[in-house]
Each structure stands twice: as structure tokens, then as C-alpha cells.
């Protein structure tokens, strides 16, 4: 990693702070007047030139002003930034808003995305709990009518998933009960993300080839787990807030932005990336997303959980130029509060 002197870091921090507030390129005279660095404008100009040469700043056009690059922002986030403390009134309002919808999971997650949008003045996102991350508590099959079965899966974290399956054979409720007992024993306490592989392995075993009960149970459950594990949903609120950022005043950029939000699978893929590293707040800056259509936005995210079980992720999406020092504490507090609510007896 490139070594920056204390003065380098002070100038970089001042440029980023000013650029986040104004959205405009920042000149050396602005830094000299506003940030009390006790050095001349000429010295600051030389430091800014050095920072540009090292790839931390760039000059968007021929003006003297500079803006941070993603490399400069990443260094700022990892090494320099100081968080702004949340006001107690903010905490109280967020706590009150979430507790009002605590007993209805769908309403709670929708409200959470709305709160993130409102308090951060960007787009708030919440990924619906991913059942693949939890462990099986119970699976049941119910005969609805001839050739139609409802499968119900309950995870140890309390999530419920159900699906109606059309089946070529008519199966009695007694047989379905036997299938349920067999699968509950086979899949006891394994992560549901591994269930499909366990079922496929079991289907390859010799005994299944000669036992109709095992064979049918595994075929039905394979279809069910396919639908259960692929299901993913997301709540997004406040996309129009992004139009208040000068970055998106350009019609073409605005069009690309709303296309990205329209196809929720892109945002889900972005949030899924953060689930692979399940600890604390994460920030994906622009091109770090590795998704071509999302390279003009950044994500600040944090996982939420029930006990030790990771359920999903929430966050804020905005331009690369966001007030990270203020938004990160809001995301962290909201994720912690949502996790606490999941723990309570009325939880999910």
C-alpha cells in the first residue's frame, strides 16, 4: 500500500470532505481557507499534485480543482475517516418506527428500507432473509387435492417457506407423512444451502433405487428445495432520492440508474456479494461491484441476524460521493436494532 504522510492524509481528507458536501471539484485555495492546515495554498497545491500522481485524486477537466478517485476514497474509508455520532433523537425515531411493525416481518423489512432511505437521503435496501443460510427445523407435505402437494419448510431461525407442487402421481397423506419423517431425519440440523446436495447424494445410493418411498420423497423434496433456495426478494425505497445528487442530473446516467433498480436481480447480486463476508459494515465503491451496470453507485451494507444465524443484509445505495461518515453509523445501528427485534419472542 502507498505510504501517505500526515500532511498528505490531511489534504486528502479535506478534499474528500469538501467534495462530498459540494459535489464540485476542490481547489487548493478552498482547502487553505476552510480547513486550517496552516500551510500555504502553494504547498497544498503541490500536495494535491502528488496525490494525483499517486492515483488518489484526479482532475475532471482543465480547472484547478480536483476530486477523489475510488482509490482515494477507499484509502479515506479504511484509514482516515472519523464517524459522525448519531443524535439520540435519531436513534429514538428509528427504534420507534421499527418497533411499530415488529410483529409483521414483511412490514418490518419494508419499513426498514424506508427508514434507511429517509435518514440517509439515498435509496434504502433490505434483502429478504435467505433461507439457504439457516438450518432445517421441520419439513411437512400436505395433500391438497389429487396430484397437488403443498410442501412447508420451517427453519430453526423461524423462517417459513411453502410451495405448491403439481405431481404426476397421486399420493396419499399417509405416504406424505412418511416422506416428511424420512426427510426430517435425513436433513436434521444441516444448513439448508447444503440440503439439495445431500438429497442428490442420497438419490445416488443403491437402497433408493429399490425403495419407492425413499425415491419419491427425494424427488419431491429436490423440486421443492430448488424453488425454496432460489427464492430471493428485496425491498427498495427512495430511488428518487438519488436524483437530488448532481451525479445523476445527466439524462443518460439517470436512465442507467433506474434500469439497474428496475431489474432487482442486479441489486440482489450486489447484496449477495456482501453476504459472503458476514461481519460488520461493508462498503462497495463503484467499480468494486464488478457489475458493469452498477459502477456509478456505491453500497454501504450490514448483515442482520437472529442469534448466530445470518438472515440477510440491509444497506444504503447512493452515488460514489456519499456522506459515509454519517451514513455508516445509521446502517450499523439499524442492522443491530433489526437483529435485536428478530431475537424477541414475538420475532420470526
C-alpha positions as CSV (number, residue, x, y, z in Angstrom):
1,X,0.0,0.0,0.0
2,X,1.2,3.5,-0.8
3,X,2.5,5.4,2.3
4,X,1.0,8.8,2.8
5,X,2.5,11.4,5.1
6,X,0.3,13.1,7.8
7,X,0.1,16.2,5.6
8,X,-0.9,14.0,2.5
9,X,-3.7,12.5,4.6
10,X,-4.9,15.9,5.9
11,X,-5.1,17.3,2.4
12,X,-6.8,14.1,1.0
13,X,-9.4,14.2,3.9
14,X,-10.1,17.9,3.3
15,X,-10.6,17.4,-0.5
16,X,-12.9,14.4,0.1
17,X,-14.9,16.2,2.9
18,X,-15.4,19.3,0.7
19,X,-16.2,17.3,-2.4
20,X,-18.8,15.2,-0.5
21,X,-20.5,18.4,0.7
22,X,-20.4,20.3,-2.6
23,X,-20.2,17.7,-5.4
24,X,-17.7,20.1,-7.1
25,X,-14.0,19.8,-7.8
26,X,-12.0,21.2,-4.9
27,X,-9.1,23.7,-5.3
28,X,-6.1,24.4,-3.1
29,X,-7.4,27.9,-2.1
30,X,-10.7,26.3,-0.8
31,X,-8.7,23.9,1.3
32,X,-6.4,26.6,2.6
33,X,-9.3,28.8,3.7
34,X,-11.7,26.3,5.2
35,X,-9.6,23.6,6.8
36,X,-7.0,25.4,8.8
37,X,-4.0,23.3,7.7
38,X,-1.6,26.2,8.5
39,X,0.3,25.8,5.2
40,X,0.3,28.0,2.1
41,X,-2.0,27.5,-0.8
42,X,1.0,26.7,-2.9
43,X,2.1,23.9,-0.6
44,X,-1.4,22.4,-0.6
45,X,-1.4,22.6,-4.5
46,X,1.9,20.6,-4.5
47,X,0.5,18.0,-2.2
48,X,-2.6,17.7,-4.3
49,X,-0.5,17.3,-7.4
50,X,1.5,14.5,-5.6
51,X,-1.8,12.8,-4.6
52,X,-3.0,13.0,-8.2
53,X,0.2,11.3,-9.4
54,X,-0.3,8.5,-6.8
55,X,-3.8,8.0,-8.1
56,X,-5.7,9.3,-5.1
57,X,-7.1,12.5,-6.8
58,X,-8.0,13.3,-10.4
59,X,-8.7,16.5,-12.3
60,X,-12.1,16.1,-14.1
61,X,-11.4,18.9,-16.5
62,X,-8.9,21.8,-17.0
63,X,-10.0,23.7,-13.9
64,X,-7.6,23.7,-10.9
65,X,-10.0,21.7,-8.8
66,X,-9.6,18.0,-8.1
67,X,-11.9,15.2,-7.0
68,X,-11.1,11.9,-5.2
69,X,-10.7,8.7,-7.2
70,X,-12.1,5.4,-5.9
71,X,-8.6,4.6,-4.8
72,X,-8.5,7.9,-2.8
73,X,-12.0,7.2,-1.3
74,X,-11.0,3.6,-0.3
75,X,-7.9,4.9,1.5
76,X,-10.0,7.5,3.2
77,X,-12.6,5.0,4.3
78,X,-10.1,2.4,5.5
79,X,-7.5,4.8,7.2
80,X,-8.7,8.3,7.8
81,X,-12.5,8.7,8.2
82,X,-13.9,9.7,11.5
83,X,-17.6,8.7,12.1
84,X,-20.2,11.3,13.0
85,X,-22.0,10.3,16.2
86,X,-25.8,9.7,15.7
87,X,-28.0,12.0,17.7
88,X,-30.1,10.4,20.4
89,X,-33.2,11.7,18.7
90,X,-32.3,9.9,15.5
91,X,-31.9,6.6,17.5
92,X,-35.2,7.1,19.2
93,X,-37.1,7.7,16.0
94,X,-35.6,4.7,14.2
95,X,-36.3,2.5,17.3
96,X,-39.9,3.7,17.5
97,X,-40.5,3.2,13.8
98,X,-39.2,-0.4,13.7
99,X,-41.0,-1.4,16.9
100,X,-44.3,-0.3,15.5
101,X,-44.2,-3.1,12.8
102,X,-42.3,-5.7,14.8
103,X,-44.8,-8.5,14.6
104,X,-45.2,-8.4,10.8
105,X,-41.9,-9.4,9.1
106,X,-42.9,-8.1,5.7
107,X,-44.0,-4.7,7.1
108,X,-40.9,-4.6,9.3
109,X,-38.4,-5.1,6.4
110,X,-40.3,-2.6,4.2
111,X,-40.3,-0.1,7.0
112,X,-36.5,-0.7,7.5
113,X,-35.8,0.2,3.9
114,X,-38.0,3.3,4.2
115,X,-36.2,4.4,7.3
116,X,-32.7,3.9,5.8
117,X,-33.9,6.0,2.8
118,X,-35.4,8.7,4.9
119,X,-32.5,9.1,7.4
120,X,-29.7,8.8,4.8
121,X,-31.4,10.6,1.9
122,X,-30.4,7.9,-0.6
123,X,-32.0,4.6,-1.5
124,X,-32.6,2.1,1.3
125,X,-32.4,-1.6,0.5
126,X,-33.2,-4.7,2.6
127,X,-32.6,-8.3,1.3
128,X,-35.3,-10.7,2.4
129,X,-33.9,-13.4,4.7
130,X,-32.2,-16.1,2.7
131,X,-33.5,-19.5,3.8
132,X,-30.4,-21.2,2.4
133,X,-28.4,-19.7,5.3
134,X,-30.4,-21.3,8.0
135,X,-30.8,-24.8,9.3
136,X,-33.8,-27.1,8.9
137,X,-36.2,-27.5,11.8
138,X,-39.1,-29.3,10.1
139,X,-40.5,-30.2,6.6
140,X,-44.0,-31.3,6.0
141,X,-46.1,-32.3,3.0
142,X,-49.8,-31.8,2.7
143,X,-52.1,-33.3,0.1
144,X,-54.3,-30.5,-1.2
145,X,-56.1,-32.5,-4.0
146,X,-55.2,-35.3,-6.4
147,X,-51.8,-34.6,-8.0
148,X,-51.2,-31.5,-5.9
149,X,-48.9,-31.2,-2.8
150,X,-48.1,-28.3,-0.5
151,X,-44.6,-28.5,0.9
152,X,-43.9,-26.5,4.0
153,X,-40.3,-25.8,5.3
154,X,-39.6,-24.3,8.7
155,X,-36.1,-23.2,9.6
156,X,-34.5,-23.1,13.0
157,X,-34.5,-19.3,12.8
158,X,-38.3,-19.4,12.4
159,X,-38.5,-18.6,8.6
160,X,-41.2,-20.4,6.8
161,X,-41.3,-21.2,3.1
162,X,-44.0,-23.0,1.3
163,X,-44.7,-24.1,-2.3
164,X,-47.4,-25.9,-4.1
165,X,-46.1,-28.7,-6.3
166,X,-48.0,-30.4,-9.1
167,X,-47.1,-34.1,-9.2
168,X,-47.8,-36.7,-11.9
169,X,-48.7,-39.4,-9.3
170,X,-51.5,-39.2,-6.7
171,X,-50.0,-39.7,-3.3
172,X,-51.9,-40.3,0.0
173,X,-51.5,-38.1,3.1
174,X,-50.2,-41.2,4.9
175,X,-47.4,-41.6,2.4
176,X,-46.6,-37.9,2.5
177,X,-46.3,-38.1,6.3
178,X,-43.8,-40.9,5.9
179,X,-41.8,-38.8,3.4
180,X,-41.7,-36.0,5.9
181,X,-40.4,-38.2,8.7
182,X,-37.7,-39.6,6.4
183,X,-36.5,-36.2,5.2
184,X,-36.6,-34.6,8.7
185,X,-34.2,-37.4,9.8
186,X,-32.0,-37.1,6.7
187,X,-31.7,-33.3,6.8
188,X,-31.7,-32.8,10.6
189,X,-29.7,-29.7,11.5
190,X,-27.9,-29.2,8.3
191,X,-27.6,-25.8,6.6
192,X,-30.4,-25.6,4.0
193,X,-27.9,-24.4,1.4
194,X,-26.4,-28.0,1.6
195,X,-29.8,-29.8,1.5
196,X,-30.0,-30.1,-2.2
197,X,-26.6,-31.7,-2.4
198,X,-27.4,-34.1,0.4
199,X,-30.6,-35.1,-1.4
200,X,-28.7,-35.7,-4.7
201,X,-26.1,-37.8,-2.9
202,X,-28.8,-39.8,-1.2
203,X,-30.5,-40.4,-4.6
204,X,-27.3,-42.0,-5.9
205,X,-27.3,-44.6,-3.2
206,X,-28.3,-48.2,-4.1
207,X,-31.0,-48.5,-1.4
208,X,-33.0,-45.7,-3.0
209,X,-33.1,-47.4,-6.4
210,X,-35.0,-50.3,-4.7
211,X,-37.2,-48.4,-2.3
212,X,-40.1,-46.4,-3.7
213,X,-40.7,-44.5,-0.5
214,X,-37.1,-43.1,-0.5
215,X,-37.2,-42.4,-4.2
216,X,-40.4,-40.5,-4.2
217,X,-39.6,-38.5,-1.1
218,X,-36.3,-37.4,-2.5
219,X,-37.7,-36.5,-5.9
220,X,-40.4,-34.3,-4.4
221,X,-38.0,-32.6,-1.9
222,X,-35.5,-31.9,-4.7
223,X,-38.1,-30.0,-6.7
224,X,-39.2,-28.1,-3.5
225,X,-35.7,-27.2,-2.4
226,X,-34.9,-25.9,-5.9
227,X,-37.7,-23.3,-5.6
228,X,-37.1,-22.6,-1.9
229,X,-33.4,-21.9,-2.2
230,X,-33.7,-19.8,-5.4
231,X,-36.3,-17.6,-4.0
232,X,-34.9,-14.1,-3.1
233,X,-36.6,-10.8,-2.7
234,X,-35.6,-7.3,-1.9
235,X,-37.3,-4.1,-0.6
236,X,-36.1,-0.8,-2.1
237,X,-37.3,2.6,-1.0
238,X,-36.2,6.1,-2.1
239,X,-34.7,5.6,-5.5
240,X,-35.9,9.1,-6.4
241,X,-33.6,10.5,-3.7
242,X,-30.7,9.7,-5.9
243,X,-31.9,12.3,-8.4
244,X,-31.1,15.0,-5.9
245,X,-27.4,14.2,-6.4
246,X,-25.8,16.2,-9.2
247,X,-24.1,13.0,-10.4
248,X,-27.4,11.8,-11.8
249,X,-28.6,15.1,-13.4
250,X,-27.4,13.7,-16.7
251,X,-30.3,12.0,-18.5
252,X,-28.2,9.0,-19.7
253,X,-26.8,8.3,-16.3
254,X,-30.3,8.7,-14.8
255,X,-31.6,6.1,-17.3
256,X,-28.9,3.6,-16.5
257,X,-29.5,4.1,-12.8
258,X,-33.2,3.4,-13.0
259,X,-32.7,0.4,-15.3
260,X,-30.5,-1.1,-12.6
261,X,-33.2,-0.6,-9.9
262,X,-35.9,-1.9,-12.3
263,X,-34.1,-5.2,-12.6
264,X,-33.9,-6.2,-9.0
265,X,-31.7,-9.2,-9.7
266,X,-28.8,-6.8,-10.2
267,X,-29.2,-5.3,-6.8
268,X,-29.7,-8.7,-5.2
269,X,-26.4,-9.9,-6.8
270,X,-24.7,-6.9,-5.3
271,X,-26.1,-7.6,-1.8
272,X,-25.3,-11.3,-2.2
273,X,-21.7,-10.4,-2.6
274,X,-21.7,-8.8,0.9
275,X,-23.3,-11.9,2.5
276,X,-20.1,-13.8,1.7
277,X,-18.3,-11.6,4.3
278,X,-20.8,-11.6,7.1
279,X,-19.1,-9.4,9.7
280,X,-19.9,-5.7,10.2
281,X,-20.4,-2.8,7.8
282,X,-19.1,-3.3,4.3
283,X,-18.7,-0.7,1.6
284,X,-18.6,-1.5,-2.1
285,X,-17.4,1.5,-4.1
286,X,-18.5,1.9,-7.8
287,X,-16.3,-0.5,-9.8
288,X,-15.6,-2.7,-6.9
289,X,-19.1,-4.2,-7.5
290,X,-17.7,-5.9,-10.7
291,X,-21.2,-5.4,-12.1
292,X,-20.9,-3.2,-15.2
293,X,-24.4,-1.7,-14.8
294,X,-23.8,-0.6,-11.1
295,X,-20.4,1.1,-11.5
296,X,-21.8,4.6,-10.8
297,X,-23.2,3.8,-7.4
298,X,-21.9,2.6,-4.0
299,X,-23.3,0.3,-1.4
300,X,-23.0,0.7,2.4
301,X,-24.3,-2.6,3.9
302,X,-24.5,-4.6,7.1
303,X,-25.9,-8.1,7.8
304,X,-28.8,-8.7,10.2
305,X,-29.2,-12.0,12.0
306,X,-31.1,-14.0,14.6
307,X,-28.7,-15.2,17.2
308,X,-25.8,-16.8,15.4
309,X,-27.8,-17.3,12.2
310,X,-27.2,-14.8,9.4
311,X,-30.5,-13.9,7.8
312,X,-29.9,-11.2,5.3
313,X,-28.4,-7.8,4.6
314,X,-29.6,-4.2,4.6
315,X,-28.0,-1.1,3.3
316,X,-27.9,2.2,1.5
317,X,-27.3,2.8,-2.2
318,X,-26.1,6.1,-3.4
319,X,-23.5,7.8,-5.6
320,X,-19.9,7.1,-5.0
321,X,-19.8,10.6,-3.4
322,X,-21.8,9.9,-0.3
323,X,-21.5,11.2,3.3
324,X,-20.0,7.9,4.5
325,X,-19.1,9.2,8.0
326,X,-22.8,10.0,8.7
327,X,-24.5,7.1,6.9
328,X,-22.3,4.2,8.2
329,X,-23.4,4.7,11.8
330,X,-27.1,4.8,10.7
331,X,-26.7,1.5,8.8
332,X,-24.8,-0.2,11.6
333,X,-27.4,0.9,14.2
334,X,-30.4,-0.1,12.1
335,X,-28.9,-3.6,11.4
336,X,-28.2,-4.1,15.1
337,X,-31.7,-3.0,16.1
338,X,-33.3,-5.2,13.4
339,X,-31.2,-8.2,14.8
340,X,-32.4,-7.4,18.3
341,X,-36.1,-7.4,17.2
342,X,-35.5,-10.8,15.4
343,X,-34.4,-12.2,18.8
344,X,-37.5,-11.2,20.8
345,X,-40.3,-13.8,21.5
346,X,-42.6,-12.1,19.0
347,X,-39.9,-12.4,16.4
348,X,-39.8,-14.5,13.3
